[in-house]
Amino acid sequence: MRHLIASLLLLAGLAPFTAAAMEFRQAGDTLVMSGPVDEHDLVRLRNHLAVHRPTLVVLHESPGGDLWNGYQVGNRIREENLPTAVSGKCESACALIFLSGTERSFTDGRPVGVTMVGLHGAHSIDTKQPLTELSPRMAYMIRTMTDRKYPDDLLQRTVYPRNAEDMVYAFHPARYAATSSGRGIVECLKQPGAAFKCTMLDGLDALGIGVITNPQIVALPDEVKAALP
C-alpha cells in the first residue's frame, strides 16, 4: 500500500501535458489509441473506422484531455459495439472513452501495478476550477455505463470534487489479496499546499463498481504490444 500511494502521489503531481492529438495505430484487428484527447480525435476516429474494422480498442497511456471529444469518441465506440481495454494509465477523458466500451478489460500491455483508470470531475484547464455545471452529464454517463454499480456517494465525490485535481483510480483487483479489505479503488484528494492524501476504499473493486466487466487480464498479441508507443 505504501508503494502504491507513493506512485499515485507522483502521478497526481505531474505537470499539465503538452497538447497533442491521440495516436491511432491499427495492429491486426486491434486499434491502439494513445496520448491526450484533443478536438480532432472524433473526426480522426471516424476516418479510421471508414478504413479499418477493429474488434478491440486498447487505450494506452493517456492523460485525458478534451471532455466533449471524450464523450463523442466514446459514443462512437459504443455505437460500433466495440469492447475497450486499458494498457498503462488512462485518465479523465480517456477513462470516459474506456467506460463506453461494451465490454471492458485490463491488459498485460503494461504491468498490472501501473495500469489504471482514473476518473475526476470536469474543470477548467486554465484556472483549475471545477466546472460543476458539467457534473450532471458526467454523473449520468458514469452511472449508465457502469450499470449503476458505481456507488452513489463515490460518484458524487468524483464528479463534484472539492479540488480540480482530486482523482479516483481503479486498479485491477487481481493485484490484491482476495482477503484484503481494499482491492484497488483509490481516492486521491488534494490537500492544502502540494500534498495529496490517497486512500484505498474498503470493500470496492473495479469489477464490483462496474469500471471493468471482464475479471480476466487480457493477454495482448505480440503485434499489438509492438504497436504500444
C-alpha positions, 0 to 999 in steps of 0.5 A: 500500500505504501508503494502504491500511494507513493506512485499515485502521489507522483502521478497526481503531481505531474505537470499539465501535458503538452497538447497533442492529438491521440495516436491511432495505430491499427495492429491486426484487428486491434486499434491502439489509441494513445496520448491526450484527447484533443478536438480532432480525435472524433473526426480522426476516429471516424476516418479510421473506422471508414478504413479499418474494422477493429474488434478491440480498442486498447487505450494506452497511456493517456492523460485525458484531455478534451471532455466533449471529444471524450464523450463523442469518441466514446459514443462512437465506440459504443455505437460500433459495439466495440469492447475497450481495454486499458494498457498503462494509465488512462485518465479523465477523458480517456477513462470516459472513452474506456467506460463506453466500451461494451465490454471492458478489460485490463491488459498485460500491455503494461504491468498490472501495478501501473495500469489504471483508470482514473476518473475526476470531475470536469474543470477548467484547464486554465484556472483549475476550477471545477466546472460543476455545471458539467457534473450532471452529464458526467454523473449520468454517463458514469452511472449508465455505463457502469450499470449503476454499480458505481456507488452513489456517494463515490460518484458524487465525490468524483464528479463534484470534487472539492479540488480540480485535481482530486482523482479516483483510480481503479486498479485491477483487483487481481493485484490484491489479496482476495482477503484484503479489505481494499482491492484497488479503488483509490481516492486521491484528494488534494490537500492544502499546499502540494500534498495529496492524501490517497486512500484505498476504499474498503470493500470496492473493486473495479469489477464490483463498481462496474469500471471493468466487466471482464475479471480476466487480464487480457493477454495482448498479441505480440503485434499489438504490444509492438504497436504500444508507443 
